[in-house]
Amino acid sequence: MKKLSLIFISALAVLVFAGCNSNDEAAKVIEDNTSFEELKKQSNKTYKLKTTDGKTITLTVENDVLTSEQLKGKYVLLNFWATWCPPCIKEMPVFNKLYDKYQDKFELIGILFEKDKDLEELALFMEEHNIKFPVVTGDENFRMAKAFDDVNKIPESFLYGTDGRFLKKYIGEVGEKDLESYLSK
């Protein structure tokens, strides 16, 4: 009987404490009446994205409008991707083709969605897949992903028009014809 009681108490303790982890940050409660949408708007501000070749692309996204002196007047596709993702790899030739064909009015930014990716390994991957468009790395990518509807499925892409206004969100592979229907206008 003592053994059964001990097992029961042990099992109960496991159930009670299973959700606790001393490494977890305590949940924060927002005590004012700020809605989730308002918090999201506050976080959609300026991003300084570091390219693999040492440049910085600065852009601001606020109220579904992208502004950037570097990207002004172009269609912009922000593509969240990873080197281990088969659909991401599959869309690379399509992106390269469209990037070459419409380079005067189209900018594509590959936003690497991998933590602490070895830059030499990434350079080899980019060479192997002949990636012609800028790829950005670093923590800013994850801050941006959080603000963009909490990106968690890749590839996930966001297309903005020449006026900076949001046009379309793609989850999964971006179709060449669909994207080209915007770019050929």
C-alpha positions in Angstrom: 0.0 0.0 0.0 2.9 2.4 0.8 4.4 1.7 -2.6 1.1 2.5 -4.3 0.8 5.7 -2.3 4.4 6.7 -3.2 3.8 6.0 -6.9 0.6 8.1 -6.8 2.3 11.0 -5.1 5.2 10.9 -7.5 2.9 10.8 -10.5 0.9 13.7 -9.1 4.1 15.7 -8.5 5.2 15.1 -12.1 1.9 16.3 -13.4 1.9 19.4 -11.3 5.5 20.5 -12.1 5.8 19.2 -15.7 4.9 22.6 -17.1 7.5 24.5 -15.0 11.0 25.0 -16.1 13.4 27.2 -14.3 14.9 28.3 -17.6 11.5 29.6 -18.9 10.9 33.3 -18.7 7.9 34.1 -16.6 4.9 35.1 -18.7 4.3 38.9 -18.8 0.8 40.3 -18.5 0.0 43.5 -20.2 -2.1 45.4 -17.8 -3.2 48.2 -20.0 -5.8 47.8 -22.8 -3.4 47.6 -25.7 -4.7 45.1 -28.2 -2.6 42.5 -30.0 -3.1 44.4 -33.3 -1.8 47.6 -31.7 1.2 45.8 -30.3 1.9 44.3 -33.7 1.7 47.8 -35.3 4.2 49.1 -32.8 6.7 46.3 -33.6 6.4 46.8 -37.4 9.0 49.5 -37.7 12.5 49.8 -39.1 14.8 46.8 -39.8 18.5 46.9 -40.6 19.1 43.7 -42.4 22.7 42.5 -42.8 23.6 40.9 -46.1 26.1 38.1 -46.6 28.4 40.5 -48.4 28.5 43.0 -45.5 25.9 45.5 -46.7 22.9 46.7 -44.8 19.4 47.0 -46.2 17.3 49.3 -44.2 13.5 49.2 -44.5 10.5 50.2 -42.6 7.2 48.3 -42.6 4.3 50.1 -41.0 0.5 49.7 -41.6 1.2 47.3 -44.5 3.5 49.8 -46.3 7.2 49.1 -47.0 9.5 52.1 -47.3 13.2 52.1 -48.1 15.4 54.5 -50.0 17.3 51.5 -51.3 14.2 49.8 -52.7 12.2 52.7 -53.7 10.1 52.3 -56.9 10.6 48.5 -57.1 8.5 45.5 -56.4 9.9 43.9 -53.3 9.6 40.2 -52.3 10.6 39.4 -48.7 11.2 35.7 -48.7 11.7 33.8 -45.3 13.6 30.6 -46.1 16.1 28.0 -44.8 18.9 26.0 -46.4 17.4 22.7 -45.1 13.9 23.4 -46.6 13.2 21.5 -49.9 10.4 23.9 -51.1 12.8 26.8 -50.4 15.5 25.2 -52.5 13.0 24.4 -55.3 12.0 28.0 -55.7 15.6 29.4 -55.9 15.8 28.9 -59.7 12.5 30.7 -60.2 13.7 33.6 -58.0 17.0 33.8 -59.9 15.2 33.8 -63.2 12.8 36.6 -62.2 15.5 38.5 -60.4 17.6 38.6 -63.6 14.6 39.3 -65.9 13.1 42.1 -63.9 16.2 43.5 -62.1 15.3 47.1 -63.0 12.0 47.0 -61.1 12.2 44.0 -58.8 14.2 43.3 -55.6 14.1 40.1 -53.8 15.5 39.7 -50.3 16.2 36.2 -48.9 15.7 36.4 -45.2 17.5 33.4 -43.7 15.3 31.8 -41.0 18.1 29.8 -39.3 19.8 30.7 -36.1 23.6 30.8 -36.0 24.1 29.5 -39.6 27.8 29.1 -40.4 28.6 31.8 -43.0 31.0 29.7 -44.9 28.4 26.9 -45.2 25.9 29.5 -46.3 28.3 30.9 -48.9 28.8 27.4 -50.3 25.0 26.9 -50.4 24.5 30.2 -52.2 27.2 29.3 -54.7 25.8 25.8 -55.3 22.3 27.3 -56.0 23.7 30.3 -57.9 21.7 32.7 -55.6 21.9 36.1 -57.3 19.7 38.1 -54.9 20.7 39.5 -51.5 20.5 37.1 -48.5 20.3 38.5 -45.0 21.3 36.9 -41.8 21.2 37.6 -38.1 18.8 38.3 -35.2 17.0 41.1 -37.0 15.5 38.4 -39.3 13.8 36.8 -36.3 12.5 40.1 -35.0 11.1 40.8 -38.5 9.6 37.3 -38.7 7.8 37.8 -35.4 6.3 41.1 -36.6 5.2 39.6 -40.0 2.3 37.6 -38.7 4.7 35.4 -36.6 6.3 33.6 -39.6 6.7 29.9 -38.6 6.2 28.0 -41.8 8.7 28.4 -44.6 9.0 29.4 -47.2 6.8 32.3 -46.5 7.0 35.5 -48.7 5.5 39.0 -48.7 5.2 41.0 -51.9 5.1 44.8 -52.0 4.3 47.0 -55.0 6.3 49.8 -56.5 4.4 52.2 -54.2 5.4 50.1 -51.2 1.9 48.8 -50.5 1.5 45.2 -49.5 0.1 43.1 -52.4 0.2 39.4 -51.4 1.4 36.9 -48.9 2.7 33.5 -50.1 2.9 30.4 -47.8 4.9 27.7 -49.5 6.5 28.0 -52.9 5.9 31.1 -54.9 4.6 30.4 -58.4 6.6 31.9 -61.2 3.5 32.8 -63.2 1.8 34.4 -60.2 4.7 36.5 -59.3 5.4 37.4 -62.9 1.8 38.6 -63.3 2.8 41.5 -61.0 6.2 42.1 -62.4 5.3 42.1 -66.1 2.9 45.1 -65.7 
